[in-house]
Amino acid sequence: FLRRAQDDAQKPDPQLVNKRDIQNFLHHLTQTTDISLGGNGALRQVRRTDASRWHYYRGLKRFFQWAVREGYLPSNPMDGITIKPPKAPPIRHLRPT
């Protein structure tokens, strides 16, 4: 999130972050691809999904809750932003052999 804020020429000061910045960041995650390292050392581009936003959302939510609790921020910019957790993968049924 800080890298994105610096790329947007914003100061990475938590007091300057607002709800719209966070929403833009979470939207950016689903619109871009990520480069991952494969098992054989090959790089590949992976399209992010809505489920990949969840991990960033949880981390940001916890960080801003901590910042409010410690008195660094007067209010939480994450208030009003909700993302449903991703669905659990389906359980594969075992078949007798």
Biotite code that builds the C-alpha atoms (Angstrom):
import biotite.structure as struc

atoms = struc.array([
    struc.Atom([0.000, 0.000, 0.000], chain_id="A", res_id=1, res_name="PHE", atom_name="CA", element="C"),
    struc.Atom([2.849, 2.392, 0.795], chain_id="A", res_id=2, res_name="LEU", atom_name="CA", element="C"),
    struc.Atom([4.503, 1.672, -2.562], chain_id="A", res_id=3, res_name="ARG", atom_name="CA", element="C"),
    struc.Atom([1.251, 2.548, -4.309], chain_id="A", res_id=4, res_name="ARG", atom_name="CA", element="C"),
    struc.Atom([0.878, 5.726, -2.231], chain_id="A", res_id=5, res_name="ALA", atom_name="CA", element="C"),
    struc.Atom([4.438, 6.783, -3.091], chain_id="A", res_id=6, res_name="GLN", atom_name="CA", element="C"),
    struc.Atom([3.834, 6.071, -6.792], chain_id="A", res_id=7, res_name="ASP", atom_name="CA", element="C"),
    struc.Atom([0.802, 8.367, -6.637], chain_id="A", res_id=8, res_name="ASP", atom_name="CA", element="C"),
    struc.Atom([3.085, 11.116, -5.251], chain_id="A", res_id=9, res_name="ALA", atom_name="CA", element="C"),
    struc.Atom([1.334, 11.024, -1.899], chain_id="A", res_id=10, res_name="GLN", atom_name="CA", element="C"),
    struc.Atom([3.220, 11.136, 1.340], chain_id="A", res_id=11, res_name="LYS", atom_name="CA", element="C"),
    struc.Atom([3.097, 7.784, 3.155], chain_id="A", res_id=12, res_name="PRO", atom_name="CA", element="C"),
    struc.Atom([1.788, 9.522, 6.273], chain_id="A", res_id=13, res_name="ASP", atom_name="CA", element="C"),
    struc.Atom([-1.153, 7.614, 7.762], chain_id="A", res_id=14, res_name="PRO", atom_name="CA", element="C"),
    struc.Atom([-2.892, 10.877, 8.671], chain_id="A", res_id=15, res_name="GLN", atom_name="CA", element="C"),
    struc.Atom([-3.142, 11.807, 4.984], chain_id="A", res_id=16, res_name="LEU", atom_name="CA", element="C"),
    struc.Atom([-4.768, 8.532, 3.924], chain_id="A", res_id=17, res_name="VAL", atom_name="CA", element="C"),
    struc.Atom([-8.511, 8.692, 3.348], chain_id="A", res_id=18, res_name="ASN", atom_name="CA", element="C"),
    struc.Atom([-11.233, 6.211, 2.440], chain_id="A", res_id=19, res_name="LYS", atom_name="CA", element="C"),
    struc.Atom([-10.954, 6.976, -1.277], chain_id="A", res_id=20, res_name="ARG", atom_name="CA", element="C"),
    struc.Atom([-7.207, 6.171, -1.318], chain_id="A", res_id=21, res_name="ASP", atom_name="CA", element="C"),
    struc.Atom([-7.886, 2.767, 0.191], chain_id="A", res_id=22, res_name="ILE", atom_name="CA", element="C"),
    struc.Atom([-10.732, 2.041, -2.215], chain_id="A", res_id=23, res_name="GLN", atom_name="CA", element="C"),
    struc.Atom([-8.515, 3.011, -5.172], chain_id="A", res_id=24, res_name="ASN", atom_name="CA", element="C"),
    struc.Atom([-5.782, 0.699, -3.911], chain_id="A", res_id=25, res_name="PHE", atom_name="CA", element="C"),
    struc.Atom([-8.145, -2.260, -3.483], chain_id="A", res_id=26, res_name="LEU", atom_name="CA", element="C"),
    struc.Atom([-9.569, -1.632, -6.958], chain_id="A", res_id=27, res_name="HIS", atom_name="CA", element="C"),
    struc.Atom([-6.039, -1.394, -8.392], chain_id="A", res_id=28, res_name="HIS", atom_name="CA", element="C"),
    struc.Atom([-5.279, -4.863, -7.013], chain_id="A", res_id=29, res_name="LEU", atom_name="CA", element="C"),
    struc.Atom([-7.974, -6.492, -9.134], chain_id="A", res_id=30, res_name="THR", atom_name="CA", element="C"),
    struc.Atom([-7.105, -4.559, -12.298], chain_id="A", res_id=31, res_name="GLN", atom_name="CA", element="C"),
    struc.Atom([-3.407, -5.428, -12.455], chain_id="A", res_id=32, res_name="THR", atom_name="CA", element="C"),
    struc.Atom([-1.365, -8.574, -12.817], chain_id="A", res_id=33, res_name="THR", atom_name="CA", element="C"),
    struc.Atom([1.263, -9.882, -10.451], chain_id="A", res_id=34, res_name="ASP", atom_name="CA", element="C"),
    struc.Atom([4.527, -11.555, -11.403], chain_id="A", res_id=35, res_name="ILE", atom_name="CA", element="C"),
    struc.Atom([5.204, -14.784, -9.558], chain_id="A", res_id=36, res_name="SER", atom_name="CA", element="C"),
    struc.Atom([8.087, -17.212, -9.578], chain_id="A", res_id=37, res_name="LEU", atom_name="CA", element="C"),
    struc.Atom([7.262, -20.692, -10.799], chain_id="A", res_id=38, res_name="GLY", atom_name="CA", element="C"),
    struc.Atom([8.657, -23.944, -9.470], chain_id="A", res_id=39, res_name="GLY", atom_name="CA", element="C"),
    struc.Atom([11.307, -24.115, -12.176], chain_id="A", res_id=40, res_name="ASN", atom_name="CA", element="C"),
    struc.Atom([12.411, -20.511, -11.678], chain_id="A", res_id=41, res_name="GLY", atom_name="CA", element="C"),
    struc.Atom([10.355, -19.161, -14.574], chain_id="A", res_id=42, res_name="ALA", atom_name="CA", element="C"),
    struc.Atom([8.488, -15.904, -14.113], chain_id="A", res_id=43, res_name="LEU", atom_name="CA", element="C"),
    struc.Atom([4.827, -15.786, -15.004], chain_id="A", res_id=44, res_name="ARG", atom_name="CA", element="C"),
    struc.Atom([2.125, -13.169, -14.863], chain_id="A", res_id=45, res_name="GLN", atom_name="CA", element="C"),
    struc.Atom([-0.862, -14.012, -12.715], chain_id="A", res_id=46, res_name="VAL", atom_name="CA", element="C"),
    struc.Atom([-4.137, -12.120, -12.856], chain_id="A", res_id=47, res_name="ARG", atom_name="CA", element="C"),
    struc.Atom([-5.274, -11.173, -9.393], chain_id="A", res_id=48, res_name="ARG", atom_name="CA", element="C"),
    struc.Atom([-8.787, -12.090, -8.319], chain_id="A", res_id=49, res_name="THR", atom_name="CA", element="C"),
    struc.Atom([-11.243, -10.586, -5.868], chain_id="A", res_id=50, res_name="ASP", atom_name="CA", element="C"),
    struc.Atom([-10.007, -13.117, -3.317], chain_id="A", res_id=51, res_name="ALA", atom_name="CA", element="C"),
    struc.Atom([-6.486, -11.657, -3.471], chain_id="A", res_id=52, res_name="SER", atom_name="CA", element="C"),
    struc.Atom([-7.801, -8.332, -2.142], chain_id="A", res_id=53, res_name="ARG", atom_name="CA", element="C"),
    struc.Atom([-8.865, -9.985, 1.104], chain_id="A", res_id=54, res_name="TRP", atom_name="CA", element="C"),
    struc.Atom([-5.329, -10.354, 2.473], chain_id="A", res_id=55, res_name="HIS", atom_name="CA", element="C"),
    struc.Atom([-4.492, -6.709, 1.793], chain_id="A", res_id=56, res_name="TYR", atom_name="CA", element="C"),
    struc.Atom([-7.835, -5.599, 3.232], chain_id="A", res_id=57, res_name="TYR", atom_name="CA", element="C"),
    struc.Atom([-7.281, -7.503, 6.479], chain_id="A", res_id=58, res_name="ARG", atom_name="CA", element="C"),
    struc.Atom([-3.773, -6.122, 6.930], chain_id="A", res_id=59, res_name="GLY", atom_name="CA", element="C"),
    struc.Atom([-4.829, -2.528, 6.275], chain_id="A", res_id=60, res_name="LEU", atom_name="CA", element="C"),
    struc.Atom([-7.854, -2.849, 8.547], chain_id="A", res_id=61, res_name="LYS", atom_name="CA", element="C"),
    struc.Atom([-5.728, -4.118, 11.414], chain_id="A", res_id=62, res_name="ARG", atom_name="CA", element="C"),
    struc.Atom([-3.075, -1.448, 10.871], chain_id="A", res_id=63, res_name="PHE", atom_name="CA", element="C"),
    struc.Atom([-5.560, 1.429, 10.902], chain_id="A", res_id=64, res_name="PHE", atom_name="CA", element="C"),
    struc.Atom([-7.396, -0.010, 13.929], chain_id="A", res_id=65, res_name="GLN", atom_name="CA", element="C"),
    struc.Atom([-4.068, -0.082, 15.754], chain_id="A", res_id=66, res_name="TRP", atom_name="CA", element="C"),
    struc.Atom([-3.248, 3.489, 14.652], chain_id="A", res_id=67, res_name="ALA", atom_name="CA", element="C"),
    struc.Atom([-6.589, 4.763, 16.031], chain_id="A", res_id=68, res_name="VAL", atom_name="CA", element="C"),
    struc.Atom([-6.225, 2.798, 19.264], chain_id="A", res_id=69, res_name="ARG", atom_name="CA", element="C"),
    struc.Atom([-2.706, 4.196, 19.828], chain_id="A", res_id=70, res_name="GLU", atom_name="CA", element="C"),
    struc.Atom([-3.830, 7.754, 19.086], chain_id="A", res_id=71, res_name="GLY", atom_name="CA", element="C"),
    struc.Atom([-1.968, 8.258, 15.793], chain_id="A", res_id=72, res_name="TYR", atom_name="CA", element="C"),
    struc.Atom([-5.229, 8.846, 13.913], chain_id="A", res_id=73, res_name="LEU", atom_name="CA", element="C"),
    struc.Atom([-8.443, 10.529, 15.047], chain_id="A", res_id=74, res_name="PRO", atom_name="CA", element="C"),
    struc.Atom([-10.639, 8.169, 12.983], chain_id="A", res_id=75, res_name="SER", atom_name="CA", element="C"),
    struc.Atom([-10.259, 4.993, 10.992], chain_id="A", res_id=76, res_name="ASN", atom_name="CA", element="C"),
    struc.Atom([-10.245, 5.586, 7.194], chain_id="A", res_id=77, res_name="PRO", atom_name="CA", element="C"),
    struc.Atom([-11.294, 1.941, 6.747], chain_id="A", res_id=78, res_name="MET", atom_name="CA", element="C"),
    struc.Atom([-14.688, 2.595, 8.361], chain_id="A", res_id=79, res_name="ASP", atom_name="CA", element="C"),
    struc.Atom([-17.386, 1.850, 5.827], chain_id="A", res_id=80, res_name="GLY", atom_name="CA", element="C"),
    struc.Atom([-15.173, -0.305, 3.600], chain_id="A", res_id=81, res_name="ILE", atom_name="CA", element="C"),
    struc.Atom([-16.203, -3.932, 3.759], chain_id="A", res_id=82, res_name="THR", atom_name="CA", element="C"),
    struc.Atom([-15.075, -6.848, 1.669], chain_id="A", res_id=83, res_name="ILE", atom_name="CA", element="C"),
    struc.Atom([-16.537, -10.293, 2.075], chain_id="A", res_id=84, res_name="LYS", atom_name="CA", element="C"),
    struc.Atom([-13.991, -13.019, 2.782], chain_id="A", res_id=85, res_name="PRO", atom_name="CA", element="C"),
    struc.Atom([-13.336, -15.379, -0.122], chain_id="A", res_id=86, res_name="PRO", atom_name="CA", element="C"),
    struc.Atom([-15.321, -18.568, -0.252], chain_id="A", res_id=87, res_name="LYS", atom_name="CA", element="C"),
    struc.Atom([-13.564, -21.646, 1.017], chain_id="A", res_id=88, res_name="ALA", atom_name="CA", element="C"),
    struc.Atom([-12.462, -23.992, -1.738], chain_id="A", res_id=89, res_name="PRO", atom_name="CA", element="C"),
    struc.Atom([-14.850, -26.892, -2.282], chain_id="A", res_id=90, res_name="PRO", atom_name="CA", element="C"),
    struc.Atom([-14.084, -30.065, -0.420], chain_id="A", res_id=91, res_name="ILE", atom_name="CA", element="C"),
    struc.Atom([-13.250, -32.903, -2.735], chain_id="A", res_id=92, res_name="ARG", atom_name="CA", element="C"),
    struc.Atom([-15.068, -36.086, -1.877], chain_id="A", res_id=93, res_name="HIS", atom_name="CA", element="C"),
    struc.Atom([-12.992, -39.177, -1.350], chain_id="A", res_id=94, res_name="LEU", atom_name="CA", element="C"),
    struc.Atom([-13.914, -42.165, -3.415], chain_id="A", res_id=95, res_name="ARG", atom_name="CA", element="C"),
    struc.Atom([-13.271, -45.718, -2.349], chain_id="A", res_id=96, res_name="PRO", atom_name="CA", element="C"),
    struc.Atom([-10.551, -47.375, -4.377], chain_id="A", res_id=97, res_name="THR", atom_name="CA", element="C"),
])
